[in-house]
Amino acid sequence: MTREEIVKITNQFLVDEIEIDETVLKEEASLKDDLGIDSLDFVDIVVIVEKNFGFKIKAEEMGGVTTLGAFYDYIEKKVNA
């Protein structure tokens, strides 16, 4: 799966399911501060990622993932492993 496909799918569910404004979806956006993703949103994101990409997010692997770009990188690494 290409990074462009990952970005498109991820952005689509962030807009549709988590109700994040599409205009703030930038690689450098902070998941918490800029996108407003909280722990309840993250639970939904875990389920959506598993459904769309076929792997489970492990909390211990997400420690350094603070920006949307880093989240794309994480998904890309897991999908293409």
Backbone torsions as a table, in degrees:
resi	resn	phi	psi	omega
1	MET	NA	135.5	-178.5
2	THR	-81.8	160.5	177.1
3	ARG	-61.3	-38.4	179.9
4	GLU	-60.4	-40.7	177.9
5	GLU	-65.7	-41.5	179.5
6	ILE	-62.8	-45.7	179.1
7	VAL	-60.9	-45.3	-178.6
8	LYS	-62.0	-48.5	-179.2
9	ILE	-64.1	-45.0	-178.4
10	THR	-63.3	-48.5	-179.9
11	ASN	-61.3	-39.2	-179.4
12	GLN	-60.9	-46.1	-179.3
13	PHE	-73.8	-28.0	175.8
14	LEU	-66.1	-36.8	178.4
15	VAL	-74.6	-49.8	-173.6
16	ASP	-74.9	-44.2	-172.3
17	GLU	-95.2	-39.5	-176.2
18	ILE	-96.4	-10.7	176.3
19	GLU	61.9	46.5	175.8
20	ILE	-93.4	137.8	178.7
21	ASP	-63.1	126.5	-176.7
22	GLU	-57.8	-28.9	-176.1
23	THR	-69.4	-17.9	-179.5
24	VAL	-95.6	-0.5	-177.9
25	LEU	-80.9	85.6	179.2
26	LYS	-124.4	150.2	-177.2
27	GLU	-53.2	-38.0	-175.7
28	GLU	-84.8	-2.3	-178.1
29	ALA	-65.5	132.3	175.8
30	SER	-73.2	131.5	-179.7
31	LEU	-59.5	-41.6	-176.6
32	LYS	-83.3	-54.1	-171.3
33	ASP	-78.1	-44.1	-176.5
34	ASP	-86.4	-39.7	-177.1
35	LEU	-94.5	-14.9	177.3
36	GLY	70.9	25.8	-179.8
37	ILE	-76.7	122.4	178.7
38	ASP	-109.3	-175.6	-175.2
39	SER	-64.1	-34.1	177.6
40	LEU	-68.6	-41.0	175.9
41	ASP	-61.5	-39.4	-177.3
42	PHE	-63.3	-36.1	176.3
43	VAL	-60.1	-44.2	177.5
44	ASP	-63.4	-41.9	-179.2
45	ILE	-62.1	-40.3	178.4
46	VAL	-57.5	-46.2	-179.6
47	VAL	-64.8	-43.8	-178.3
48	ILE	-65.9	-42.4	178.5
49	VAL	-62.3	-43.8	179.3
50	GLU	-60.2	-42.7	-179.9
51	LYS	-66.7	-42.8	-174.7
52	ASN	-83.7	-32.4	-172.7
53	PHE	-116.5	-11.1	173.0
54	GLY	79.0	24.2	174.2
55	PHE	-141.9	159.0	178.5
56	LYS	-95.5	135.0	174.6
57	ILE	-77.1	132.4	176.1
58	LYS	-104.0	127.1	-175.7
59	ALA	-55.2	-39.5	-177.5
60	GLU	-66.7	-22.6	177.9
61	GLU	-82.7	-15.3	-175.5
62	MET	-92.7	2.1	-176.1
63	GLY	-53.5	-44.1	-177.6
64	GLY	-92.5	2.9	-177.4
65	VAL	-89.0	98.1	-176.5
66	THR	-116.2	-15.8	-179.8
67	THR	-117.7	163.0	178.7
68	LEU	-63.2	-39.6	177.7
69	GLY	-60.2	-41.7	177.3
70	ALA	-65.6	-33.6	177.2
71	PHE	-67.4	-43.6	174.5
72	TYR	-57.9	-45.0	-179.5
73	ASP	-59.4	-44.2	-180.0
74	TYR	-59.9	-48.1	-179.8
75	ILE	-62.9	-45.0	-179.2
76	GLU	-59.3	-44.0	-179.9
77	LYS	-62.3	-44.3	-178.1
78	LYS	-69.5	-41.4	-177.7
79	VAL	-67.5	-38.2	-175.4
80	ASN	-96.6	11.8	-179.5
81	ALA	-74.0	NA	NA
